[in-house]
Amino acid sequence: MNSEVSSTFRRIYETLMAELLRDGSFDFDDDALRWLDHMLDYNVLGGKLNCGLAVAESYKLLKAGSEPNEEEEFLACILGWGIEWLQAYFLVLDDIMDNSQTRRGKPCWYRLPKVGLIAINDGLVLHSQISQIFKRYFYGKPYYVDLLDLFNEVEFRTTSGELLDQITTSEGHKDLSKYTVDVYRRIVEYKTAYYSFYLPVGCALLLSGKNLDDYVQAKRILVEMGVYFQIQDDYLDSFGDPEVLGKIGTDIEDFKCSWLFVQALVCVDERQKDILFENYGKSDPACVAKVKALYKELNLERVFSEYERETYEKLISHIEAQPNEVVQAVLKSFLHKIHMRK
């Protein structure tokens, strides 16, 4: 994504925030306006904005060489911010459920002294603002209903994935054998892949006048990319360089149903299984070190490398089987951004 589009995207946030703060459908007093102003900046901003920017980038590729005009670029950015608002809503509530401490290098919103569980309502406010934004800019467009349906579908799948994650983690605390490859796959597919990979392209397709029913195979490819992306994240949590990642991984301490754990569980012998079960989910550095040592003993670095190679080859094959070369370009753009990510 070039810096000009990125700069335009960020400027549009200020426009959206100003409109929401003076929204005539509710008479906010000064205290409420200050709260909303701070809440939006704290939760919508601060991330890499990759999902939102991907809408503008995908739309540009779908234009097949002709530059989007100013209005088209503006609307693509609005859709991108809709995804960023959706993600902020998910993260605010997810942090409460996970009892998380930090998000994007600062305390979670609900951890701030004056916020607490007011954050639950703030999450709902973020969610409701999406429909306000879309009504202002897309009401009357031929794809308006399809756009709302797309967001509803993705939200349903994502929140269902979160439910599965919460239940699985709760059960995993009692019995780690609940963490299986199939369960892991379902959690990742629904909780992450749809909103972070399919939704940006779905928005771009609608904006360019396409019918999403004609792109079911592209949807499957994007979801598979989302699963691949999360597996990379899980691998890097234990094997990545914290200096490069910008964070220290905590999946082991946090009892996560991670890809490394479910892969380990497939190939451990009884001795190794005892080591895994005795040390997983404990914050003691010695326990974490034993789990990581076991991952190395099981040669999970090689297992991941093989998975990455096979997945890339499979995705490329499926992408090149797409009849539309422009859609191929969009899919390859996504894949090349994440392949061999460090």
Summary of the structure (lengths in Angstrom):
residues: 342
radius of gyration: 21.1
end to end distance: 19.0
largest distance: 65.4
contacts: 1061
relative contact order: 0.09
helix: 76%
strand: 1%
